[in-house]
Amino acid sequence: MRDMRSIILAAGKGTRMKSEVPKVLHTICGEPMINYVLKVVKSVGSFKTYVVLGHKLKLVQQNLPQEIAVIEQKKQTGTAAAIQCAEKALKNYSGNILILCGDAPLLSKKSLKQLVQKHKKKRAACTFLTTVVHDPQGYGRVIRDLSGVAGAIREDKDASGLEKNIVEINVGVYCFQSKVLFEGLKQIKRNKKKKEFYLTDIIEILYERKQKIETVEIDNPAEGLGINTQEDLAVAEAFIQKRILRNFMLQGVRIMDPNTTYIDADVKIGTDTLIKPFTVIEKGVRIGKKCVIGPFAHLRNDTKVGNDVELGNFTEVVRTKIDDGCFMKHFSYLGDAVVGSNVNIGAGTVVANFDGKNKHVTRIAKKAFIGSGSVLISPVKIGEKAMVGAGSVVTKNKNIPSGSVIMGVPAKIISRRADK
């Protein structure tokens, strides 16, 4: 939508995280939390997104997509001041502006879409998200007039006794008419207690100027959770993990026990694949159809698994491509390997891919058989239908011919099979 721009506020230090990592770069299910905000904004058709940065600007900017416009907030003087930093970049723009926080990764596409649709339908000056919570302590309260119109947002520390009893809170997601927004920002005064300029004060300003204000109440208060502490991060991780697992199950993946299964956000899994308990599948993993993974399996970054593959208990795989029909059922490790189709990898097999300085590739051709307890010291090539005897150590730079049988420490060729 060319009539929509977005501003994401991400300039804060996040001191309560007790970490040197900028708050918005803390990961949730393998993705920096700000990525979730960027994705939900893109999903509703924002034509261009501006991210306001301050603390460790260069580090955060390095982790943002190239198409994102970065605006610097040199002094941390509040959310209203952060928005004003973007005014110059938007001076010739007259459409609608979405405003979100970079530390609110749980917001759904559905909620943001409802906000935008209502804002446009009602032709409002401002529309913002609210929700109802049992314990509103710490949140800005939504103050309504007798007709039910939102006339102010009162921050928790500024709320009076009666206002503190209000359970409808501000989520911190807004849609403004551009002209209304930047005119209103000029009227905001510095908060006496915090010495900052609060964006929330603009609601009362617009109400007093009889501008049209609308709200959208979201059903799930968790969507409005802002991440301020490591505890908040754990809550968000559980929320998004539940969403990820549910989506996989809706797509035909069987997850035997969601309570003990962990899957990162950008993983892909084919239909009719079974994920057994206590399995961890990390960022960048791709799994085909009709596979069996686990229990106690660990698939790490950049692992590609074909169809009809079984990776059983206590197996670990990283930066490896495994073709269709392979079996690795027990206590084995593959790192930086390329495995052809219908390969059997016996229990206790280890690919020693790291020599202390560099990581090397092991290649195992189709229909090879790797016996139990074998060690393959990379780089190694195992030919088609070759057989490695149990307990063998295949030393580096070996190129085992197709159809060969090798065994021993170090492994040596003892025969060439007739069916090679």
Secondary structure, 3 states (H helix, E strand, C coil): CCCEEEEEEECCCCHHHCCCCCHHHCEECCEEHHHHHHHHHHHCCCCEEEEEECCCHHHHHHCCCCCCEEEECCCCCCHHHHHHCCCHHHCCCCCEEEEEECCCCCCCHHHHHHHHHHHHHHCCCEEEEEEECCCCCCCCEEEECCCCCEEEEECHHHCCCCHHHCCEEEEEEEEEEHHHHHHHHCCCCCCCCCCCCCHHHHHHHHHHCCCCEEEEECCCHHHHCCCCCHHHHHHHHHHHHHHHHHHHHHCCCEECCHHHEEECCCCEECCCCEECCCEEECCCCEECCCCEECCCCEECCCCEECCCCEEEECCEEECCEECCCCEEEECCEEECEEECCCCEECCCCEEECECCCCECCEEECCCCEECCCCEEECCEEECCCCEECCCCEECCCEEECCCEEEECCCCEEEEECCCC
